[in-house]
Amino acid sequence: MSFNKDIPFNSLPDLPPEENLETVALLKLCIKANTLLAELKGYCQTLPNPELLLNTIVL
């Protein structure tokens, strides 16, 4: 079946999902990600021009 912009795709599941997303493993990964992002923010502030790094990510 090809894409047709005039026909809505209504077979998406309802939100929020029924599964419990707040598992111990996922929360531990969130804590680690938060720590690493804070570390990256600290390194970015030591750059002479921190916006240079952000501009390259956008490109």
N, CA and C atoms as an extended XYZ file, in Angstrom:
177
Properties=species:S:1:pos:R:3:atomname:S:1:resname:S:1:resid:I:1 pbc="F F F"
N         0.848       -1.184        0.000 N   MET     1
C         0.000        0.000        0.000 CA  MET     1
C         0.888        1.240        0.000 C   MET     1
N         0.618        2.151       -0.866 N   SER     2
C         1.415        3.374       -0.953 CA  SER     2
C         0.826        4.454       -0.039 C   SER     2
N         1.622        5.456        0.200 N   PHE     3
C         1.229        6.551        1.087 CA  PHE     3
C         0.218        7.446        0.385 C   PHE     3
N        -0.827        7.802        1.113 N   ASN     4
C        -1.815        8.738        0.600 CA  ASN     4
C        -2.064        9.777        1.675 C   ASN     4
N        -1.719       11.010        1.379 N   LYS     5
C        -1.832       12.078        2.379 CA  LYS     5
C        -3.278       12.388        2.765 C   LYS     5
N        -4.240       11.951        1.970 N   ASP     6
C        -5.640       12.242        2.250 CA  ASP     6
C        -6.316       11.198        3.139 C   ASP     6
N        -5.631       10.079        3.399 N   ILE     7
C        -6.199        9.027        4.238 CA  ILE     7
C        -5.418        8.977        5.552 C   ILE     7
N        -6.069        9.209        6.698 N   PRO     8
C        -5.343        9.186        7.978 CA  PRO     8
C        -4.926        7.768        8.355 C   PRO     8
N        -3.824        7.678        9.065 N   PHE     9
C        -3.337        6.394        9.562 CA  PHE     9
C        -3.803        6.260       10.998 C   PHE     9
N        -4.895        5.531       11.213 N   ASN    10
C        -5.526        5.473       12.527 CA  ASN    10
C        -5.229        4.202       13.299 C   ASN    10
N        -4.328        3.360       12.830 N   SER    11
C        -4.085        2.123       13.563 CA  SER    11
C        -2.889        2.246       14.506 C   SER    11
N        -2.647        3.424       15.001 N   LEU    12
C        -1.607        3.627       16.002 CA  LEU    12
C        -2.149        3.255       17.381 C   LEU    12
N        -1.307        2.732       18.272 N   PRO    13
C        -1.799        2.390       19.615 CA  PRO    13
C        -2.100        3.648       20.429 C   PRO    13
N        -2.984        3.506       21.391 N   ASP    14
C        -3.334        4.627       22.258 CA  ASP    14
C        -2.157        4.992       23.162 C   ASP    14
N        -2.099        6.248       23.547 N   LEU    15
C        -1.076        6.724       24.479 CA  LEU    15
C        -1.724        7.021       25.809 C   LEU    15
N        -1.101        6.862       26.896 N   PRO    16
C         0.232        6.285       27.099 CA  PRO    16
C         0.192        4.770       26.955 C   PRO    16
N         1.357        4.165       26.674 N   PRO    17
C         1.372        2.705       26.528 CA  PRO    17
C         1.021        2.006       27.836 C   PRO    17
N         0.508        0.810       27.729 N   GLU    18
C         0.074        0.082       28.919 CA  GLU    18
C         1.244       -0.483       29.719 C   GLU    18
N         2.415       -0.627       29.083 N   GLU    19
C         3.562       -1.170       29.801 CA  GLU    19
C         4.086       -0.172       30.825 C   GLU    19
N         4.664       -0.702       31.876 N   ASN    20
C         5.287        0.139       32.888 CA  ASN    20
C         6.676        0.529       32.398 C   ASN    20
N         6.877        1.790       32.095 N   LEU    21
C         8.159        2.253       31.581 CA  LEU    21
C         9.132        2.626       32.685 C   LEU    21
N         8.665        2.717       33.903 N   GLU    22
C         9.530        3.102       35.010 CA  GLU    22
C        10.131        1.863       35.670 C   GLU    22
N        10.969        1.171       34.910 N   THR    23
C        11.652        0.009       35.461 CA  THR    23
C        12.950        0.449       36.108 C   THR    23
N        13.484       -0.393       36.959 N   VAL    24
C        14.739       -0.072       37.643 CA  VAL    24
C        15.864        0.094       36.629 C   VAL    24
N        15.913       -0.790       35.635 N   ALA    25
C        16.981       -0.715       34.627 CA  ALA    25
C        16.903        0.591       33.835 C   ALA    25
N        15.692        0.997       33.453 N   LEU    26
C        15.539        2.229       32.683 CA  LEU    26
C        15.883        3.453       33.523 C   LEU    26
N        15.484        3.469       34.780 N   LEU    27
C        15.805        4.606       35.640 CA  LEU    27
C        17.315        4.716       35.864 C   LEU    27
N        18.002        3.574       35.988 N   LYS    28
C        19.460        3.604       36.127 CA  LYS    28
C        20.116        4.166       34.871 C   LYS    28
N        19.587        3.803       33.699 N   LEU    29
C        20.129        4.344       32.455 CA  LEU    29
C        19.877        5.849       32.350 C   LEU    29
N        18.731        6.309       32.835 N   CYS    30
C        18.432        7.748       32.827 CA  CYS    30
C        19.398        8.519       33.721 C   CYS    30
N        19.723        7.952       34.869 N   ILE    31
C        20.672        8.598       35.783 CA  ILE    31
C        22.049        8.686       35.132 C   ILE    31
N        22.460        7.602       34.474 N   LYS    32
C        23.768        7.601       33.804 CA  LYS    32
C        23.789        8.620       32.667 C   LYS    32
N        22.713        8.679       31.875 N   ALA    33
C        22.633        9.639       30.778 CA  ALA    33
C        22.674       11.068       31.297 C   ALA    33
N        21.988       11.339       32.392 N   ASN    34
C        21.989       12.668       32.984 CA  ASN    34
C        23.396       13.058       33.440 C   ASN    34
N        24.106       12.117       34.041 N   THR    35
C        25.475       12.374       34.499 CA  THR    35
C        26.390       12.673       33.320 C   THR    35
N        26.269       11.890       32.264 N   LEU    36
C        27.127       12.101       31.093 CA  LEU    36
C        26.808       13.413       30.383 C   LEU    36
N        25.534       13.794       30.336 N   LEU    37
C        25.179       15.079       29.731 CA  LEU    37
C        25.725       16.253       30.547 C   LEU    37
N        25.700       16.119       31.867 N   ALA    38
C        26.261       17.173       32.721 CA  ALA    38
C        27.766       17.274       32.515 C   ALA    38
N        28.415       16.140       32.347 N   GLU    39
C        29.861       16.142       32.098 CA  GLU    39
C        30.171       16.801       30.747 C   GLU    39
N        29.374       16.491       29.736 N   LEU    40
C        29.563       17.107       28.425 CA  LEU    40
C        29.335       18.615       28.490 C   LEU    40
N        28.343       19.026       29.260 N   LYS    41
C        28.082       20.468       29.418 CA  LYS    41
C        29.279       21.157       30.059 C   LYS    41
N        29.881       20.500       31.045 N   GLY    42
C        31.068       21.069       31.679 CA  GLY    42
C        32.235       21.199       30.720 C   GLY    42
N        32.434       20.173       29.882 N   TYR    43
C        33.512       20.240       28.886 CA  TYR    43
C        33.240       21.332       27.864 C   TYR    43
N        31.987       21.498       27.469 N   CYS    44
C        31.641       22.520       26.477 CA  CYS    44
C        31.926       23.925       27.006 C   CYS    44
N        31.748       24.118       28.301 N   GLN    45
C        31.982       25.444       28.870 CA  GLN    45
C        33.468       25.793       28.918 C   GLN    45
N        34.343       24.808       28.776 N   THR    46
C        35.781       25.095       28.763 CA  THR    46
C        36.265       25.474       27.371 C   THR    46
N        35.434       25.297       26.350 N   LEU    47
C        35.821       25.661       24.988 CA  LEU    47
C        35.821       27.175       24.832 C   LEU    47
N        36.707       27.698       23.981 N   PRO    48
C        36.705       29.154       23.755 CA  PRO    48
C        35.400       29.643       23.128 C   PRO    48
N        34.804       28.822       22.260 N   ASN    49
C        33.541       29.193       21.624 CA  ASN    49
C        32.611       27.977       21.655 C   ASN    49
N        31.839       27.787       22.736 N   PRO    50
C        30.985       26.604       22.852 CA  PRO    50
C        29.926       26.494       21.763 C   PRO    50
N        29.503       27.614       21.207 N   GLU    51
C        28.481       27.586       20.168 CA  GLU    51
C        28.987       26.922       18.901 C   GLU    51
N        30.294       26.899       18.704 N   LEU    52
C        30.857       26.248       17.535 CA  LEU    52
C        30.509       24.761       17.512 C   LEU    52
N        30.593       24.117       18.668 N   LEU    53
C        30.250       22.697       18.768 CA  LEU    53
C        28.763       22.487       18.472 C   LEU    53
N        27.914       23.317       19.034 N   LEU    54
C        26.470       23.180       18.814 CA  LEU    54
C        26.088       23.424       17.357 C   LEU    54
N        26.742       24.379       16.727 N   ASN    55
C        26.437       24.677       15.321 CA  ASN    55
C        26.818       23.512       14.421 C   ASN    55
N        27.895       22.796       14.730 N   THR    56
C        28.271       21.653       13.898 CA  THR    56
C        27.291       20.506       14.084 C   THR    56
N        26.703       20.353       15.263 N   ILE    57
C        25.714       19.301       15.482 CA  ILE    57
C        24.467       19.570       14.642 C   ILE    57
N        24.077       20.813       14.532 N   VAL    58
C        22.900       21.176       13.735 CA  VAL    58
C        23.141       20.884       12.270 C   VAL    58
N        24.347       21.148       11.805 N   LEU    59
C        24.655       20.890       10.390 CA  LEU    59
C        24.623       19.417       10.113 C   LEU    59
